């Protein structure tokens, strides 16, 4: 049969990324304990297309993705998938983003009720002639309580749910598990979010938040310090968003840092350090 995609295109335009998106497939996400979780993944896969080719073979993306629905996936396996996409499509670069909700058991602070809490996550990887780049993104719900509200009020203080969204890139040969990242950042809020709370738990969370008031800026800065303690991390990006309970808008704070840039700042080599955008 005639292969139209491989016919010559004479317009002289290289396409940086072409592929498939909104692909919904069951995926097995590798866990730190050596097991896996079977979850629903939303996937985008793409590769570059040199100017001489009229089109790419979309079915080859799907072939690779479908072959992995019964194999546990972490950052290491994503590289294997990208290697196969590059080979089948004869591409110099390829990338995959895989969104899913990951479940971690959470224990209520007083009653001890144990129940799973879902965390929106993403695996993102790109493989090119420059090498392999992998990033893990996790969204962690927390409670924030306003220090200003507490300071100016005779009783009470406005508090609300907030989210820490963190993306991390590790040093070559290193890997950070979701189970490591979540508790590290969860501890930076005024209190934690729980799926099941009995009355004694609710009292604990309310009082813990009141005794630990934090602006969105405080949560961000504490999260930065926490991630700096992880030596395996080479780069990270943080955004904290507070869904304000007494305003019709959210408050947010953003920060990005690369290890080399931080090293220069600490050693006085760059007095005007500015995180990359």
N, C-alpha and C positions, 0 to 999 in steps of 0.2 A: 504494500500500500504506500502511496505517496506520503512523505513526511514533510508537510508544509512548514513546520517549525524550523527545520534545518535549511530551508531555502535562504538564499542570500538577500540581505536587506542593504540597500544602497544609500540610505539617508545619513549614515555616518554618526549615529548617536548610540553611545554606550548607555545602558540602563543600569543604575546602581543597584536597585533592588526590584525583583519581580517574584511573585510567589502566591501563596494561598493564605487566607486569614479567616478568622471565625470558624476554625475547625474544632469541632467538639468531639472528643474521644475519651474513653476510659483510659486512665494512666495509673501506673504503679509508682508511687513516690517513695524512694528509699528512705528509711528511718535510721536514726543514729544507732539503734540497737541491732541493726543488721536485718530487720524485717522490712515491711513496706505497708503503705496505705493505698487502697484502691479508691481513686477519686475521679472526678470529672475534670478534664483539662480543656482549656480554651487556647488554641495554638495558632501562632502565625509563623510561617516558614518562608524564607526568601533566599534568593541568590542573585548574583550579578549576571547580566546578559551582555556579552560583547556585541559591538555594533554590527558585525557581519551576519548575526543570526536574526531571523525574522521573529521568532518567539521561543519561549522555553517550553519544556514538557511538564505541564502542571501535574500530570498523573504520577510523575516520579517523586514529587514531594509527598504525595499521599501514600505511595508505596512504602517509603521509609518510615513515615509516621505510624502507619498501621502495623508494620513489623515490630514496633516497640510497645504495643499496648499490653503485652504480657511480660514485659521485662522491667524490673525496678530501675528508676531513673534518678540520678543525682547530677551534679555538675560534671562529673567524669563521663557519664554515659551520654550527656548532651554533646560532648565533643565527638564521640563515635558517630552519633547521628549526623552531625554536621560534616564529618569526613565523608560519610556515605552520600550525602546530598551533593557535595562538591564533585565527587567522583562520577555519580550518575548524570549530573547536569553539565559536567566539564566546566565548572565555574571556579573562579579564583577566590571567591568569598561567598559565605553563606551565613545566615543567622536564624535563630529560633527564639521565640518567646513563648513560654508556657505558663498560663495563669491557672491557679487552682486554689481551693480552700483546704488548708491543712488542719488537722484536729490534734489538740494536745489536752490530756486530762488536767483539770484544774480542781484543787481541793479547797472547799470553803474554809475560811480561817478559824471558825469556832466549832461548827457542827461536824466538820469533816466530810461533808457531802462531796463526792467525787463525780465530776461530769465533764464531758468534752466541750472545749471551746474552739471555735473555728477561726482561723487566721488567714486572710487573703494573702497569697504568696505568688511570686513569679520567679521562674528560672529564665534567665536570658543569656544567650551565648552567641558569639560570633567567631568564626574560624576563617582566617585569611592567610595570605602569604606572610603577614606580620606576626602571626601566631594566634593563640586561642585566648579569648576574653570572656570570662564568665562572671555574672553578677546575680546575687540572690537578693530579692526584695520581699520584705515582710511588713504587714500592717498590724500593729499591736494596739488594741483598745485599752485605755486607762481612764482613771478619774482625775480631774484637775479641780482644785479649789482655789479661788482667787484670794491672794494675800491682802489686797487692798480692801476688798469687801469685808474680810474678817477684821481688819484693823479699824474700819470706820463704823462698824455695826455693834450695837449693844449685845446682840445675840444672832447667831447664824452667820452664814456666808454663802454666796452663790457658788454652786459647784455643778459640774457637767461631765459628760463623757468626752474624751479626747482620743486622738489617734496619733501614734508615732509611726511614721512610714520611713523605713530604713532600707537602703540599698547598700550592699557591701561587695567588695572585690578582694579576694585573698591573694597572698603572695604565691608565686609558682610552687606547686606541689602541696599547698595547704588547702584545707576545706573547713568551712564553718557550717555546722548543722543548724537547721531551723530550731531544734530543741535547745541549742546554745544561745541563739540570738534573742529568742522571745523572752526568757526570764531575765536576761541581762537588762533589756530595755523596759520591760514591764515594771521593774523596781524603781524606775525614774519618775513615775507619776506621783500624785498625792496619795492614790491608793490604786488597787487593781480592780479589774472587772471580772465578775464570776457568772457562770451560767445559772447556777442555783444558789440562792441565799435564803436561809431561814432567818427568823427574827433576830436571833443572837448574832448571826453573821452580818446582817444589815446594820445593826448597832455598831459592830466593830468597824465596818467599812466607813460609815458616816464619821465616826470619831477619829479614825486613822487619817482620813482626808483633812478633817478640821485641824488636826495637830501637825499636818504636813502640807501647808498651803504652798502652791507654786504657780507662778505665771507660766504662760506658754514658753516664754524665754528661758525660765528656770529649767523647765523640763528638757528643752533643747540642749542647753549647756551641760546639764548633768548627763544627758545621753551621749554628747560628744566625749566627755571625760570617760564614760564607761567604755565606749568603743576604742578609745585610745589605749586602753589597758589590754586589748586583744592584739598580741604581737603578730598574729597571722594575717591581720587585715592590712591591705595595702592602700585601699581607698574606700571612702564611704560618703554617702549622701543621706541627710536627715531632713525630714519635714514633720513638724508637730502641728496639728490642727485641733483647736478647741471649739466644739459646737456649743457656743455660748447659750446659757439658759435664760439670760435677761436681755439679750440682744437678738435682733433678727439677722445676724451675720456671724461668721466664724472669725476667730483670731488664729494666726499662724506664724510660725517662725521656721526659717530654712538655713541649712548650713551644709557645706561640702568641703571635704579635706582629702588630700593625698599625702601619703606618708613622707615622700621625699620633700614636699613643700613644708610639712611640719618640722622635719629635721633641720631644714635651712632656717626656719623661723626660730627654733629653739637655740640654734648655734649662732644667731645674730647675722646670718648671711643674707637675710631678706627682711629688712625692717618694715616693709610695706606689704606683708603677705596678703594676698587676695585669692581666695579659693576660686578654682576654675568653674565656669558656668557650664 
